Amino acid sequence: MKIYTKTGDDGSTSLFGGTRVPKHHIRIDSYGTVDELNSWLGLIADQNIAENYKNVLQTIQKKLFTAGAILATEPQKAILKNGEERLNIERINNNDILFLEKEMDTMDEVLPQMTHFVLPGGHTAVSYCHIARTVCRRAERKSTILYENEPFDDTVLTYLNRLSDYLFVLARKLSMDLGVEEIKWIPEKRD
C-alpha cells in the first residue's frame, strides 16, 4: 500500500466509514489536533526523564489513538448494517480517567502547594509539557464544538480535560525532578 493516494489533492479527505469532507471540517480539526497532541507527547517521552513518566506517556498515546478513531467516526456510520460496531476497539473508560487522576495525586503528594500561576518554561522538557497542555486544551475545545453538533462518547471529552491537568502537574513534577525553579506569575500593580 502506498502512503500517498492523491484522493486528498482537492482539499477533501475520508472519514472512517467513507464519507468525504473538506480537510477543514471540525471533525478533521478535532482528531487532527489530538494527533498533534500525540506527537508532542512523543517528544516529551524522548526527553531525559524518568522511565515511569515515559511509560505513562506511551499509555496515554495509545488512548489518544482511540480518541482519534472515535472522533473520526460519524455517529450515523458507527454501527454497520449487520449491527456490529464499526470501531471494534476498546474504548476510553472511567478507569483510564482514574489512571490519570492517580498519577496526578502521586505527583501532587511531593509537590509544593501552588500559591500562584506558574510561567511555562525553565527547562525544555517542562516547556514541552506546557505546549502539550495547551494543544490538549485546543483539542478539547475543537472536540466540544464537534460534540455539540454530532455527539459521540463524552468520555473522550472528560479524558482530554483530565489529560490537560495531568500535563500541568507533570510539568511541575519535572521542574522539581530537574531542579528547575518554578517562576511564579505575580501581577504587577498599576501605579
C-alpha positions as CSV (number, residue, x, y, z in Angstrom):
1,M,0.0,0.0,0.0
2,K,1.4,3.4,-1.0
3,I,1.3,6.2,1.6
4,Y,0.0,8.7,-1.0
5,T,-3.4,8.2,-2.5
6,K,-3.8,11.5,-4.3
7,T,-7.5,11.5,-3.2
8,G,-7.0,14.5,-1.0
9,D,-5.5,16.7,-3.6
10,D,-8.8,18.5,-4.0
11,G,-8.8,19.5,-0.3
12,S,-11.0,16.7,0.9
13,T,-10.5,13.6,3.0
14,S,-12.4,10.5,4.0
15,L,-13.8,9.9,7.5
16,F,-13.8,6.4,9.0
17,G,-16.8,5.0,7.2
18,G,-16.0,6.6,3.8
19,T,-17.8,10.0,3.9
20,R,-15.7,12.7,2.2
21,V,-15.4,16.0,3.9
22,P,-13.3,19.2,3.5
23,K,-10.0,18.9,5.3
24,H,-11.0,21.9,7.4
25,H,-14.2,20.1,8.7
26,I,-14.5,20.3,12.5
27,R,-14.3,16.5,12.8
28,I,-10.9,16.6,11.0
29,D,-9.8,19.5,13.0
30,S,-10.7,17.7,16.2
31,Y,-8.9,14.4,15.6
32,G,-6.0,16.3,13.8
33,T,-5.4,18.3,17.0
34,V,-5.5,15.0,19.0
35,D,-2.9,13.7,16.6
36,E,-0.8,16.8,17.1
37,L,-1.0,16.4,20.9
38,N,0.1,12.8,20.5
39,S,3.2,13.9,18.6
40,W,4.1,16.4,21.4
41,L,3.7,13.6,24.0
42,G,6.2,11.5,21.9
43,L,8.6,14.5,22.1
44,I,8.2,14.7,25.9
45,A,8.9,11.0,26.2
46,D,12.1,11.4,24.2
47,Q,13.5,13.7,26.8
48,N,15.8,12.7,29.6
49,I,13.0,12.0,32.1
50,A,12.3,9.0,34.4
51,E,11.2,5.8,32.8
52,N,7.9,5.7,34.6
53,Y,6.9,9.0,33.0
54,K,7.8,7.6,29.6
55,N,5.6,4.5,30.3
56,V,2.7,6.7,31.3
57,L,3.1,8.9,28.3
58,Q,3.1,5.8,26.0
59,T,-0.1,4.6,27.7
60,I,-1.7,8.0,27.1
61,Q,-0.5,8.0,23.4
62,K,-2.4,4.7,22.8
63,K,-5.5,6.2,24.4
64,L,-5.2,9.2,22.1
65,F,-5.2,6.9,19.1
66,T,-8.5,5.5,20.4
67,A,-9.9,9.0,20.9
68,G,-8.9,10.0,17.4
69,A,-10.7,6.9,16.0
70,I,-13.8,7.8,17.9
71,L,-13.6,11.4,16.7
72,A,-13.0,10.2,13.1
73,T,-16.2,8.1,13.1
74,E,-19.5,9.7,12.2
75,P,-22.2,8.7,14.7
76,Q,-24.6,7.6,11.9
77,K,-21.9,5.3,10.5
78,A,-20.7,3.9,13.8
79,I,-22.9,0.8,13.5
80,L,-22.6,-1.5,10.5
81,K,-25.6,-2.9,8.6
82,N,-25.1,-6.2,10.5
83,G,-25.4,-4.4,13.8
84,E,-21.8,-4.6,14.8
85,E,-19.8,-1.5,15.8
86,R,-17.5,-0.1,13.1
87,L,-14.9,0.6,15.7
88,N,-14.1,-2.8,17.2
89,I,-11.6,-1.4,19.7
90,E,-11.5,-1.0,23.5
91,R,-13.0,2.4,24.3
92,I,-11.7,5.0,26.7
93,N,-13.4,4.4,30.0
94,N,-13.6,5.7,33.6
95,N,-10.6,3.5,34.6
96,D,-8.5,5.5,32.1
97,I,-9.6,8.7,33.7
98,L,-8.9,7.4,37.2
99,F,-5.4,6.3,36.0
100,L,-4.6,10.0,35.1
101,E,-6.1,11.1,38.5
102,K,-4.0,8.6,40.4
103,E,-0.8,9.7,38.5
104,M,-1.6,13.3,39.4
105,D,-2.3,12.5,43.0
106,T,1.0,10.6,43.3
107,M,3.0,13.6,41.9
108,D,1.0,16.1,43.9
109,E,1.9,14.4,47.2
110,V,5.5,15.6,46.8
111,L,4.9,19.0,45.1
112,P,4.8,22.3,47.0
113,Q,1.4,23.8,47.2
114,M,0.6,26.2,44.4
115,T,0.1,29.8,45.5
116,H,0.4,31.5,42.1
117,F,0.1,30.8,38.5
118,V,3.4,29.4,37.1
119,L,5.1,30.7,33.9
120,P,5.8,28.0,31.4
121,G,9.5,27.3,30.9
122,G,12.7,26.7,32.9
123,H,13.7,23.5,31.0
124,T,13.0,22.1,27.6
125,A,11.1,19.0,29.0
126,V,9.0,21.3,31.1
127,S,8.2,23.6,28.2
128,Y,7.2,20.7,26.1
129,C,4.7,19.7,28.8
130,H,3.2,23.1,28.7
131,I,3.0,23.2,24.9
132,A,1.3,19.7,25.0
133,R,-1.1,21.0,27.7
134,T,-2.2,23.9,25.6
135,V,-2.6,21.7,22.5
136,C,-4.6,19.4,24.7
137,R,-6.9,22.3,25.6
138,R,-7.3,23.2,22.0
139,A,-8.2,19.5,21.1
140,E,-10.8,19.7,23.9
141,R,-12.2,23.0,22.5
142,K,-12.4,21.6,19.0
143,S,-14.0,18.4,20.2
144,T,-16.6,20.2,22.2
145,I,-17.7,22.0,19.1
146,L,-18.0,18.7,17.3
147,Y,-19.8,17.2,20.2
148,E,-22.4,20.0,20.1
149,N,-23.2,19.2,16.5
150,E,-22.6,15.4,16.4
151,P,-22.5,13.8,19.8
152,F,-20.0,11.0,20.5
153,D,-18.8,9.1,23.6
154,D,-18.4,12.0,26.0
155,T,-15.8,10.1,28.0
156,V,-13.4,11.4,25.3
157,L,-14.1,15.0,26.5
158,T,-13.6,14.0,30.1
159,Y,-10.3,12.3,29.2
160,L,-9.0,15.3,27.3
161,N,-9.9,17.6,30.2
162,R,-8.2,15.4,32.7
163,L,-5.2,14.9,30.4
164,S,-4.5,18.7,30.3
165,D,-4.5,18.7,34.1
166,Y,-2.1,15.8,34.1
167,L,0.3,17.6,31.7
168,F,0.3,20.6,34.0
169,V,1.1,18.5,37.1
170,L,3.8,16.6,35.1
171,A,5.4,19.9,34.1
172,R,5.6,20.9,37.8
173,K,6.9,17.5,38.8
174,L,9.6,17.6,36.0
175,S,10.6,21.0,37.3
176,M,11.2,19.5,40.7
177,D,12.9,16.4,39.3
178,L,15.2,18.5,37.1
179,G,16.0,21.1,39.8
180,V,14.3,23.9,37.9
181,E,12.8,26.8,39.8
182,E,9.1,27.5,39.0
183,I,8.7,31.1,38.1
184,K,5.5,32.4,39.7
185,W,3.4,34.9,37.9
186,I,2.9,37.8,40.3
187,P,0.8,40.5,38.6
188,E,2.3,44.0,38.6
189,K,0.2,46.6,40.3
190,R,-0.9,49.6,38.4
191,D,0.5,52.9,39.6
